[in-house]
């Protein structure tokens, strides 16, 4: 999931069938997949605000 420099590359979570999201150490959502949007009815754009 992460790389050696500590960054997260979330390109691969969109293919997961389960609703998935990733938060950083400060509690901010930094990645979510389409299944999460469908489950919650909340768009990716509004989750990152």
C-alpha positions in Angstrom: 0.0 0.0 0.0 2.6 2.5 1.0 5.9 3.2 -0.5 9.3 3.5 1.2 9.0 7.2 1.4 5.7 6.9 3.4 3.3 8.1 0.7 0.1 6.3 -0.2 -0.7 5.4 -3.8 -4.4 4.7 -3.9 -4.9 3.8 -7.5 -5.5 0.2 -6.7 -8.3 0.4 -4.2 -10.9 1.4 -6.8 -10.9 -2.2 -8.1 -11.8 -3.6 -4.7 -15.5 -4.8 -4.5 -15.8 -3.8 -0.8 -16.3 -0.2 0.3 -12.8 1.0 1.3 -11.3 4.2 2.5 -7.9 5.3 3.8 -7.2 7.9 6.5 -4.0 9.6 7.3 -2.5 10.0 10.8 -4.5 13.3 11.2 -7.8 11.5 10.5 -8.3 13.0 7.0 -9.7 10.7 4.3 -7.0 10.5 1.7 -8.5 7.8 -0.6 -11.8 6.1 -1.1 -13.1 3.8 -3.8 -16.3 3.8 -5.8 -18.0 1.2 -3.6 -17.6 3.6 -0.7 -19.3 6.3 -2.6 -22.2 4.0 -3.6 -22.6 2.7 0.0 -22.6 6.1 1.6 -24.1 8.2 -1.2 -21.3 10.7 -0.6 -19.2 11.7 -3.6 -15.4 11.6 -3.4 -15.2 15.3 -3.9 -17.3 16.1 -0.8 -15.5 13.5 1.3 -12.2 15.4 0.8 -13.6 18.8 1.8 
